[in-house]
Amino acid sequence: MLNKKEQRLRRARQTRVRIALQRVARLTVFRSNQHIYASVISDDGAKVVASVSTAEKALRAQLGNGGNTAAASAVGRLIAEKARAAGIERVAFDRAGFAYHGRVKALAEAAREAGLQF
């Protein structure tokens, strides 16, 4: 019997296999109770092109609480800006096995509004 984390990682592996076939950069998300992290990884999976998290000093001072949907939206906007500055317009959204709900959904919608296509 798999525990909760193992089940999430199993779902994440299945998604990453499908994303690898698309040959497009991927926007990956990790959430903990206190923070949310987002990074754009190159299409070959070898390099992190951009990353943002609520654990960064600048965002922590600005937001206060990094574990809510407002913080996730701020991270989504920032990761989209950094990715577009690096020349990436299209990404595949890798939710890392997390449900598309709450903070993960807020981050994705904010990234879309800021110009990332997925």
Secondary structure, DSSP 8 states (H G I E B T S, - for coil): ---HHHHHHHHHHHHHHHHHHHTS-EEEEEE-SS-EEEEEE-TTSS-EEEEEETTSHHHHHHHS-SSSHHHHHHHHHHHHHHHHHTT--B-EEE-TT--SSTHHHHHHHHHHHTT-B-
